[in-house]
Amino acid sequence: MKNKLELFQRQHLPVLNRYLEKYLTKLEGEQTLKDAMLYSVAAGGKRIRPLLIMAICSEADQQIDTNVYAVASSLELLHTYSLIHDDLPEMDNDDLRRGRLTNHKKFGQAIAVLAGDGLLTTAFECLGKTTLSSNVKVRLMTALAEAAGPQGMVSGQTADIEGEHKRLSLAQLQQLHQHKTGALINYACYAGCVLGDLSAEKQEQVQRFGATFGLAFQIYDDILDVVATEDQLGKAVHKDQSEHKNTYPGLVGLDGAYQHLDAALQQALTSLNILKEMGMSTELLNGFLDYFMRRKKK
């Protein structure tokens, strides 16, 4: 029997993917730029961040309508920009992403930079074209800019680069991940709460769930770089150690990393239990934690 989240993905991710493709195809602009943007967006991936938005809306009994798909798509557009730029020679210098050539290997470095620029900018255009109230648009745009910019993801990326060849403390590594990976996941939870019109008490627990889920996500990514193969991940592995990056396995060992992963998952589960006591459905959100459980058993 498929769990509820898998069925939810099967129902909504194809619609989301069609929305993304249609949105990018309809943009007016140079065809090469549009092709490069669509190339990376259409490469697929887990779509964890937009899926979180839609799942929270569903748990809040909010219909997943065109506006919800648009908000979810805007986050995926922005996330994809970050991946394109992360893969550039000046950053992680990767040749593969999701089992395909990275954008700069396919289209050249200059076009890849511009494709990322285009995706970042049009993410806010996508939000602006919704029929949501002006107040909601402003709240979402402001929160997305904060999560993606110098107070969020970009700050984390900077700390990651400057931390190479240095040994960070565990607290410093956690702060780095909170910005680099956690900021967009936290935004996804915030956006779902805003669209679902959740109470302040429920929003607090959903965002606590998002913070600990985001931490678990990054710890697990660090672990996979050690234990997974290139075929499993669709990208190069063992790069963190060779590039002297700070990771959980590097700081606390592989067993220690799994212990920190388990602790983060338990904290996330605690928030979901509190939400359940408040009368909110949590089956979909529990499914996000099952992702780690299933992968750990393989």
C-alpha positions in Angstrom: 0.0 0.0 0.0 1.4 3.4 -1.0 1.5 5.9 1.9 -0.5 9.0 1.7 2.4 11.3 0.6 3.3 9.0 -2.3 -0.3 9.2 -3.5 -0.3 12.9 -3.0 2.9 13.2 -5.1 1.4 11.2 -7.8 -1.6 13.4 -8.0 0.0 16.9 -7.7 3.6 16.7 -9.0 2.6 16.1 -12.6 0.3 19.2 -12.4 3.1 21.2 -10.8 5.6 20.1 -13.5 3.1 21.1 -16.3 2.6 24.4 -14.6 6.4 25.1 -14.6 6.8 24.0 -18.2 3.9 26.1 -19.4 5.0 29.1 -17.4 8.6 29.1 -18.8 7.5 28.3 -22.3 5.2 31.3 -22.4 7.8 33.8 -21.3 9.0 36.2 -24.0 12.7 36.3 -24.5 15.7 34.7 -26.2 15.0 31.1 -27.0 18.4 29.9 -25.9 17.9 31.5 -22.5 14.4 29.9 -22.2 15.8 26.5 -23.3 18.6 26.7 -20.6 16.1 27.7 -17.9 13.7 24.9 -18.8 16.5 22.3 -19.1 17.4 22.6 -15.5 13.8 22.9 -14.2 12.7 19.9 -16.2 15.5 17.8 -14.9 13.2 16.8 -12.1 14.3 16.1 -8.6 12.5 15.5 -5.4 10.6 18.8 -5.5 10.7 18.7 -1.7 10.2 22.4 -1.2 7.1 23.0 -3.4 5.7 19.7 -2.2 5.9 20.9 1.4 3.9 24.0 0.5 1.2 21.9 -1.1 1.2 19.3 1.6 0.7 21.9 4.4 -2.1 23.5 2.4 -3.8 20.1 2.1 -3.3 19.4 5.9 -5.0 22.8 6.5 -7.9 21.8 4.3 -6.9 24.5 1.7 -7.8 23.6 -1.9 -4.7 23.3 -4.0 -5.7 25.7 -6.7 -3.8 27.6 -9.4 -2.5 30.1 -6.8 -1.0 27.3 -4.7 0.7 25.8 -7.7 2.0 29.2 -8.7 3.5 29.8 -5.2 5.0 26.3 -5.2 6.4 26.8 -8.7 8.0 30.2 -7.8 10.0 28.5 -5.0 11.1 25.7 -7.4 12.2 28.3 -10.0 14.3 30.0 -7.4 15.7 26.8 -6.0 16.7 25.7 -9.5 18.6 29.0 -10.0 20.6 28.2 -6.9 21.5 24.7 -8.2 22.7 26.1 -11.6 24.9 28.6 -9.8 26.1 26.1 -7.3 27.3 23.8 -10.1 29.4 26.6 -11.7 33.3 26.2 -11.7 33.5 29.2 -9.3 31.3 27.3 -6.8 31.1 23.5 -6.6 32.4 22.8 -10.2 30.1 19.9 -10.9 29.6 18.1 -14.2 26.4 16.3 -13.3 23.1 17.2 -11.7 20.2 14.7 -11.4 22.1 12.4 -13.8 22.3 15.0 -16.6 25.0 17.4 -17.6 25.0 20.5 -15.5 23.7 23.7 -17.1 27.1 25.2 -17.8 28.3 21.9 -19.3 25.3 21.9 -21.6 24.9 25.6 -22.6 28.2 27.2 -21.6 29.1 29.1 -18.5 27.8 32.5 -19.6 24.3 31.2 -20.5 24.2 29.2 -17.3 24.8 32.3 -15.3 22.0 34.1 -17.2 19.7 31.1 -16.9 20.1 31.3 -13.1 19.6 35.0 -13.2 16.4 34.6 -15.2 15.0 31.9 -12.9 15.7 34.0 -9.8 14.0 37.0 -11.2 11.0 35.4 -12.7 10.3 33.5 -9.5 9.0 36.8 -8.1 7.2 37.5 -11.3 5.4 34.2 -11.0 4.3 35.2 -7.5 3.2 38.6 -8.6 0.9 37.2 -11.3 -1.2 35.2 -8.8 -4.7 36.4 -7.9 -3.8 36.3 -4.2 -4.5 39.4 -2.2 -1.9 42.2 -2.2 -1.2 41.6 1.5 -0.5 37.9 0.9 1.7 38.6 -2.1 3.8 41.1 -0.2 4.2 38.7 2.7 5.3 35.9 0.5 7.6 38.0 -1.7 9.3 39.5 1.3 9.7 36.2 3.1 11.1 34.5 -0.1 13.6 37.4 -0.7 14.7 37.1 2.9 15.1 33.3 2.7 17.0 33.4 -0.6 19.1 36.5 -0.1 21.9 37.8 2.1 20.0 37.0 5.3 19.4 33.4 4.2 20.6 31.0 1.5 23.3 33.3 -0.1 24.7 34.0 3.4 25.0 30.2 4.0 26.6 29.7 0.6 29.2 32.3 1.5 29.9 30.7 4.9 30.3 27.4 3.1 32.9 28.8 0.7 34.8 30.7 3.5 34.7 27.6 5.7 36.7 25.5 3.3 40.1 24.5 4.7 38.9 25.6 8.1 37.4 23.4 10.8 34.1 24.9 12.0 32.5 24.1 15.3 29.3 22.1 15.3 27.3 25.2 16.2 28.9 27.1 13.3 28.1 24.2 10.9 24.5 24.2 12.1 24.2 27.9 11.5 25.7 27.5 8.0 23.1 24.8 7.2 20.3 26.8 8.7 20.9 29.5 6.1 22.2 27.4 3.1 19.6 24.7 3.1 17.2 25.4 5.9 16.1 28.9 4.8 14.2 27.8 1.7 12.6 24.8 3.5 11.5 27.2 6.3 10.1 29.5 3.7 8.1 26.6 2.2 6.6 25.9 5.6 5.8 29.6 6.1 4.2 29.8 2.6 2.1 26.8 3.3 0.9 28.3 6.6 0.0 31.6 5.0 -1.9 30.0 2.1 -3.6 27.6 4.5 -4.5 30.4 6.9 -3.2 28.5 9.9 -3.4 29.9 13.4 -0.2 31.4 15.0 0.0 28.3 17.3 -0.1 25.8 14.5 2.2 27.9 12.3 4.8 27.9 15.1 4.8 24.1 15.2 4.8 23.7 11.4 7.9 26.0 11.3 9.6 24.1 14.1 8.9 21.0 12.0 10.4 22.7 9.0 13.6 23.8 10.9 14.3 20.3 12.1 13.3 18.7 8.9 15.7 21.0 7.0 18.5 20.1 9.4 17.8 16.4 8.9 17.8 17.0 5.1 21.2 18.5 5.2 22.7 16.0 7.6 21.4 13.2 5.3 22.9 15.0 2.2 26.3 15.0 4.0 25.9 11.3 4.8 25.0 10.4 1.2 28.1 12.1 0.0 30.0 9.5 2.0 27.9 6.3 1.5 26.1 6.7 -1.8 27.3 6.1 -5.4 27.2 8.5 -8.3 24.5 6.4 -10.0 22.3 6.6 -6.9 22.6 10.4 -6.5 23.0 11.4 -10.2 26.0 13.6 -9.3 29.6 13.2 -8.1 30.1 11.9 -4.6 32.9 12.1 -2.1 33.5 15.7 -3.1 32.9 17.2 0.4 36.1 15.6 1.8 38.2 16.3 -1.3 37.2 19.9 -1.2 37.7 20.2 2.5 34.1 21.2 3.2 32.7 21.0 6.7 30.2 18.2 7.1 28.6 16.2 9.9 30.5 13.0 9.1 33.7 15.1 8.9 33.1 16.7 12.4 31.4 13.9 14.3 32.0 10.8 12.2 29.5 8.8 10.2 27.9 7.1 13.3 27.7 10.6 15.0 26.1 12.0 11.9 23.4 9.3 12.0 22.8 10.1 15.7 22.3 13.8 14.9 20.0 12.8 12.0 17.9 10.6 14.4 17.7 13.5 16.9 16.5 15.9 14.3 13.9 13.5 13.1 12.7 13.0 16.6 12.3 16.7 17.1 10.4 17.0 13.9 8.1 14.2 15.0 7.5 15.9 18.3 6.2 19.0 16.5 3.9 16.9 14.4 2.5 15.2 17.5 1.8 18.6 19.0 0.0 19.6 15.8 -2.0 16.4 15.9 -3.1 17.2 19.5 -4.2 20.6 18.1 -6.6 18.8 15.8 -4.5 19.2 12.6 -4.0 16.3 10.2 -0.3 15.4 9.9 -0.2 12.2 7.8 1.3 14.0 4.8 4.0 15.7 6.8 4.8 12.4 8.5 5.5 11.1 5.1 8.4 13.5 4.7 10.1 11.8 7.6 9.4 8.4 6.1 11.7 9.4 3.3 14.7 9.2 5.7 13.5 6.0 7.3 13.1 4.2 4.0 16.5 5.4 2.7 18.3 4.4 5.9 17.1 0.9 5.6 18.4 0.4 2.1 
